Amino acid sequence: METSSLGFVRAGTFKELQAKGRLVVHGRHRPVLIVYDDGNVLALDNRCPHMGFPLERGSIEDGILTCHWHHARFALADGCTFDLWADDVPTGPVEIRAGEIWVKPVFGYADPAGHWHQRLADGLAHNLGLVIAKAVQGQLMAGEPPSDVIQQAALFGTRNRDGWDTGLTILTALGQLLPFLSEEETQLALLHGVRRAASSKSVTPTRRPHSAARCRPSGECFLRTAKAPPHTAIARRSKAGLTSSR
């Protein structure tokens, strides 16, 4: 495989790409998918960012690449996903030189810390375990301190529930242990803590007045249940309660 001084790798000829519609470049680098669509030549990471399925096996229609494993969809133009549970496909620079296609197999995000911060926000909001796991690891690999992950999850929890709960307690407890954990254990602790903060989120419930909660099957409450059809569960429970009280 020929390589230029600028780090580009020869992927094939333009005629070959036009005939096949897509090419895959293998080497010491990540597999690169080269796509010809609507007159454009595009280069993407061949691994689906969701769970690694080869995107070359997917389908392309109207500028959208669909992975055939879990049907995650991506815009060919920039790799952006249409599905929050997936992720954006990294894209790379590609050039056409004298009828040949050259691609630079270097993928990444312009702002890795910002990207994974947003992905963690998505994972928390929708309780997506795989997204949370990748976002936690991504932030740490981008050089973000573990305390930033704890802070983001804690702020999410306090803003999306009515009061303190076990999820935030577990997150806080694990955060206190981080200085004593190894790098691998730190990632696991953050993952479990953030997952608990996400899974225990809830919308503030509508609270009933205490007087209504203490209402007995008499008076207005009794009249409402007594009028229910005899085959309904509420009527059966009311009848059973009256029978047992005699």
C-alpha positions as CSV (number, residue, x, y, z in Angstrom):
1,M,0.0,0.0,0.0
2,E,1.5,3.3,-1.1
3,T,1.7,6.1,1.4
4,S,2.5,9.8,0.7
5,S,4.6,12.0,3.0
6,L,1.4,13.7,4.1
7,G,0.1,10.6,5.7
8,F,-2.4,9.8,3.0
9,V,-3.0,6.2,1.8
10,R,-3.9,5.2,-1.7
11,A,-7.4,3.6,-1.7
12,G,-7.9,2.8,-5.3
13,T,-8.9,4.4,-8.6
14,F,-11.8,6.7,-9.1
15,K,-13.2,4.5,-11.8
16,E,-13.1,1.5,-9.5
17,L,-15.0,3.5,-6.8
18,Q,-17.6,4.6,-9.4
19,A,-18.2,1.1,-10.5
20,K,-18.5,-0.4,-7.0
21,G,-20.0,2.5,-5.1
22,R,-17.7,1.8,-2.1
23,L,-14.2,0.6,-1.2
24,V,-12.6,-0.4,2.1
25,V,-9.0,0.4,2.9
26,H,-7.2,-2.0,5.3
27,G,-3.9,-1.6,6.9
28,R,-2.3,-0.8,10.3
29,H,-4.8,1.9,10.7
30,R,-8.6,1.6,11.2
31,P,-10.5,0.2,8.3
32,V,-11.7,3.1,6.2
33,L,-14.9,3.1,4.1
34,I,-14.7,5.2,0.9
35,V,-18.2,6.0,-0.5
36,Y,-19.2,7.5,-3.9
37,D,-22.6,9.1,-3.5
38,D,-24.3,11.7,-5.7
39,G,-21.0,12.7,-7.3
40,N,-19.2,13.0,-3.9
41,V,-16.3,11.0,-2.5
42,L,-16.4,10.5,1.2
43,A,-14.3,8.7,3.8
44,L,-15.6,7.3,7.0
45,D,-14.5,5.0,9.8
46,N,-15.8,1.6,8.6
47,R,-16.8,0.6,12.2
48,C,-20.3,1.5,13.3
49,P,-19.8,3.7,16.4
50,H,-22.7,1.9,18.1
51,M,-21.2,-1.6,18.4
52,G,-18.6,-1.9,15.6
53,F,-20.4,-3.6,12.8
54,P,-18.8,-3.1,9.4
55,L,-20.6,-0.1,7.8
56,E,-19.6,-1.4,4.3
57,R,-22.4,-3.9,4.7
58,G,-25.0,-1.2,5.2
59,S,-27.3,0.5,2.7
60,I,-27.2,4.0,1.3
61,E,-30.2,6.1,0.3
62,D,-30.7,9.8,0.0
63,G,-27.3,10.6,1.5
64,I,-28.0,8.4,4.6
65,L,-25.9,5.4,5.5
66,T,-27.9,2.7,7.5
67,C,-26.0,0.1,9.5
68,H,-27.6,-3.4,9.0
69,W,-27.1,-4.6,12.5
70,H,-29.2,-2.3,14.6
71,H,-30.3,0.1,11.8
72,A,-28.4,3.1,13.1
73,R,-28.5,5.9,10.6
74,F,-25.7,8.4,9.7
75,A,-25.4,11.4,7.3
76,L,-22.7,10.7,4.8
77,A,-21.8,14.3,4.5
78,D,-20.5,14.7,8.0
79,G,-21.1,11.4,9.8
80,C,-23.7,12.8,12.2
81,T,-26.1,10.2,13.5
82,F,-29.9,10.4,13.5
83,D,-30.1,8.1,16.5
84,L,-29.0,9.2,20.0
85,W,-28.2,5.6,21.1
86,A,-25.6,5.4,18.4
87,D,-22.9,8.0,17.9
88,D,-21.4,10.1,15.1
89,V,-19.2,8.3,12.6
90,P,-15.8,9.8,12.4
91,T,-14.9,11.1,9.0
92,G,-11.5,11.7,7.4
93,P,-10.0,13.8,4.6
94,V,-10.0,12.3,1.1
95,E,-8.4,13.6,-2.1
96,I,-8.5,12.6,-5.8
97,R,-5.1,12.8,-7.5
98,A,-4.8,12.0,-11.2
99,G,-7.7,9.6,-11.1
100,E,-6.6,7.9,-7.9
101,I,-8.2,8.2,-4.5
102,W,-6.1,9.0,-1.5
103,V,-7.4,9.0,2.1
104,K,-5.9,10.1,5.4
105,P,-6.8,7.3,7.9
106,V,-6.8,9.6,10.9
107,F,-10.1,9.9,12.8
108,G,-11.1,11.9,15.8
109,Y,-13.2,14.9,17.0
110,A,-12.2,18.5,16.9
111,D,-13.1,18.9,20.5
112,P,-13.0,15.4,22.1
113,A,-13.8,16.6,25.6
114,G,-16.8,18.7,24.4
115,H,-18.1,15.8,22.2
116,W,-18.0,13.3,25.0
117,H,-19.5,15.8,27.5
118,Q,-22.5,16.1,25.2
119,R,-22.7,12.4,24.6
120,L,-22.8,11.9,28.4
121,A,-25.7,14.4,28.6
122,D,-27.5,12.4,25.9
123,G,-26.9,9.1,27.8
124,L,-28.1,10.5,31.1
125,A,-31.2,12.1,29.6
126,H,-32.3,8.8,27.9
127,N,-30.7,6.3,30.3
128,L,-28.6,4.7,27.6
129,G,-26.0,2.5,29.2
130,L,-23.7,2.0,26.3
131,V,-23.6,5.7,25.5
132,I,-22.9,6.5,29.1
133,A,-20.0,3.9,29.2
134,K,-18.4,5.3,26.0
135,A,-18.9,8.9,27.2
136,V,-17.2,8.3,30.5
137,Q,-14.3,6.5,28.9
138,G,-14.1,9.2,26.2
139,Q,-14.0,12.1,28.7
140,L,-11.2,10.4,30.7
141,M,-9.2,9.7,27.6
142,A,-9.6,13.3,26.6
143,G,-7.9,14.3,29.8
144,E,-11.0,15.4,31.8
145,P,-10.7,14.7,35.5
146,P,-13.1,12.2,37.0
147,S,-14.5,14.9,39.2
148,D,-16.0,16.6,36.1
149,V,-17.9,13.4,35.3
150,I,-19.2,13.2,38.8
151,Q,-20.3,16.8,38.7
152,Q,-22.1,16.5,35.4
153,A,-24.0,13.4,36.6
154,A,-24.8,15.0,40.0
155,L,-26.1,18.2,38.4
156,F,-28.3,16.1,36.1
157,G,-29.7,14.1,39.0
158,T,-30.5,17.1,41.2
159,R,-32.3,18.9,38.3
160,N,-34.3,15.9,37.2
161,R,-35.8,14.5,40.3
162,D,-37.8,15.5,43.3
163,G,-35.3,15.4,46.2
164,W,-32.3,13.2,46.9
165,D,-32.4,9.5,46.2
166,T,-30.3,6.4,46.2
167,G,-28.8,7.0,42.8
168,L,-27.2,10.3,43.9
169,T,-26.1,8.7,47.2
170,I,-24.3,5.9,45.3
171,L,-22.7,8.4,42.9
172,T,-21.5,10.5,45.8
173,A,-20.1,7.5,47.7
174,L,-18.2,6.2,44.7
175,G,-16.9,9.7,44.1
176,Q,-15.3,9.8,47.6
177,L,-13.5,6.5,46.8
178,L,-11.9,7.6,43.5
179,P,-8.6,8.8,45.0
180,F,-8.0,5.3,46.2
181,L,-8.9,3.4,43.0
182,S,-6.7,2.3,40.1
183,E,-7.4,3.7,36.6
184,E,-9.5,0.7,35.6
185,E,-11.4,0.7,38.8
186,T,-12.0,4.5,38.5
187,Q,-13.7,3.9,35.1
188,L,-15.9,1.2,36.5
189,A,-16.8,3.2,39.6
190,L,-17.8,6.2,37.4
191,L,-19.8,4.0,35.1
192,H,-21.8,2.4,37.9
193,G,-22.3,5.7,39.7
194,V,-23.4,7.6,36.6
195,R,-25.7,4.7,35.5
196,R,-27.5,4.8,38.9
197,A,-27.9,8.5,38.7
198,A,-29.4,8.1,35.2
199,S,-31.7,5.2,36.0
200,S,-33.2,6.7,39.1
201,K,-34.1,10.0,37.4
202,S,-37.8,10.8,37.5
203,V,-40.2,13.6,36.7
204,T,-41.5,15.3,39.8
205,P,-44.7,13.4,40.7
206,T,-48.0,15.1,41.2
207,R,-48.7,15.1,44.9
208,R,-52.2,14.6,46.3
209,P,-53.4,16.5,49.4
210,H,-52.9,14.5,52.6
211,S,-56.7,14.6,53.2
212,A,-57.3,12.7,50.0
213,A,-54.7,10.1,50.9
214,R,-56.5,9.4,54.2
215,C,-59.9,9.1,52.6
216,R,-61.9,6.0,53.7
217,P,-64.6,4.1,51.8
218,S,-67.3,6.4,53.2
219,G,-68.9,9.7,52.2
220,E,-67.9,11.1,48.8
221,C,-65.1,8.5,48.2
222,F,-67.5,5.6,49.0
223,L,-70.1,7.0,46.6
224,R,-67.5,7.1,43.7
225,T,-66.5,3.5,44.3
226,A,-70.0,2.2,44.9
227,K,-71.1,3.5,41.5
228,A,-68.4,1.5,39.7
229,P,-69.6,-1.5,37.7
230,P,-69.6,-4.7,39.8
231,H,-67.1,-6.5,37.5
232,T,-64.3,-3.8,37.9
233,A,-61.4,-4.3,40.3
234,I,-62.1,-1.2,42.3
235,A,-65.7,-2.3,43.0
236,R,-64.5,-5.8,44.0
237,R,-61.9,-4.3,46.4
238,S,-64.6,-1.9,47.9
239,K,-67.0,-4.8,48.4
240,A,-64.3,-6.9,50.0
241,G,-63.3,-4.1,52.3
242,L,-66.9,-3.5,53.4
243,T,-67.5,-7.2,54.0
244,S,-64.4,-7.6,56.1
245,S,-65.3,-4.6,58.3
246,R,-68.6,-6.1,59.3
